[in-house]
Amino acid sequence: MMTTTKKSSKAKKKGGIVVRGKRKESIAKATVVKGKGMVRVNSLLLEAIPNRYARELIAEPINMAPEVAGGVDISVTVRGGGQMGQAQAARMSVARALVEYSQDPVLKAKMIERDRFLLAEDSRRVEPKKYLGPKARARFQKSYR
């Protein structure tokens, strides 16, 4: 279930690929161009991300395909949601970009076997709040009787 890739003007000039990943309310766009193996998330180097768990999540697809990731520069732009949703969206966009760039069915199968959500979006979203209650399913309690 791969998305169609749209090339931005910068990516077109350098011959790169732009791929999107979503998780909860977060949307990430990864741009892959031939390079030296640099990974940036919102203009911040991957190694400079303070949350170690989020850093490891984003680096997971890179560690699974070091031969592909070593020859490309990856730039990820993430917006919306919380810290972990953004990390998971960035992880998905990086994984999809590496598979799209390499065109390797073995790498794709390896990623799907490891974790399906590296390449497939999680369709779950937050349920909207209803009337007559404080949250989506909770209802106000009666204080009499």
N, C-alpha and C positions, 0 to 999 in steps of 0.2 A: 504494500500500500504506500508507494512512494509518491511524493508530491511532484508536480511539475516544477522545474526550476526556472526562475526568472533571473536574468542577468542584469545587474545594475550597471550604470555607466562606467563606474570604476572597475568593476569586475570584467566588463566587456573589453576595456582597454588592455587589461593585463591577461585576458584569456582565462578568467577564473569562473568559479561556480558559486551561486548563491542559493542556500537551502534554508528552509524555515523549520522550527520545532516549537511545539506548544505543550504547556503543562499547566493545568488550572487556569489562572488568569495571566500567566507569563507567556510572552512570545519572544523567541530568539531567532536571529538571522545570522547564519554563518557564511562567511565569504572565504573561499579557498583559492589561493593563487600559488603558483610555483615559487618556492623560496627556500629558506634555511631551517624551517621547523619551529618558527616563532608562533606562539598562541597568545592572543590577546582577547580579553573579555571586557567590553566597554572601555577600550583603550588602556586597560590595566593588564600587565603580564600575568599569565596564569600562576606563576610562582608567587606573585605578590598578593593573591587573594587571601585575606586573613583567616577565613573559616576553612580549616583543614579538610573537613568532611565534604564541603561543597567543592573544594579544589580537586579532591580525589574523584568525585562524581564526574566532573567535567573532563578530567584526564583519563577516565576509563576507556573510552573509545580510542584515544591516542595510544594508550598502552597496549591495546589489542592489535593495532596496526602500525607498529613503529616504522616499518619499511616505507609505508605510504606517507605517514605523518612527518617523517624526517625530511622529506623533500618539498613540503608545502608550508606556506604561512597561512594560519587560520585566524580570522578576525570575527569575533562574535559580538553582536549587539543585542542586549536583552532589555526588555521593558515590561512593566506591570508585575503584579503579584508580589509574593514574598521572597525571601532569600532562598529557600529550598526549591520552590517552584521555578525560580529563575535558573538555579543550578541544573535542575532536571531538564528544563527546556534547552539550555545551552548544550547539555550532554547529548540530547537527541539531535540537535541541529549539527553538531560536530560529527556525530556518527553517520548521519545521513549524507553529510558533505563528503566524508572520506569514502563512503561506498560509491557515491555518485562520481567522484573524481577518479577513483581507481577502476570502476566498472568491473569489479572482481566479485563473481557470484560466491566464491568460497568465503571471502571476508563477510559478505552479507549473511550467509548461512551461519557463520561463526558468531556473529553479533546477535542474530535471532535466537540461537541456541543458548547464548549466555544470558540475555535478557531481552524479551520481546519488545519492551518499551524503549530500547535504544533506537528502534526504527519506526515503531507503531505508536500513534498517539493514544493516550488514555482519554477515553471519551467522557469520563465522569466530570461533572461540573457541580458547583454549589447550587443546592435547591433554593429557589427564591422564597422569601418570607411571604406568608399569607396574612390576611386580615384576621382578626380575633385572636391574635397570639403574639408573643414576643419574638418567636423564631419561626423557622419553616414548619416544624411539626408541633412544637410545644404550644400549649394553650394556657391562658391565664386561669389561675385556680380561684375557686369560690372560697370565701372566708367564713361564710355562714353555714348552718346546719350541723 
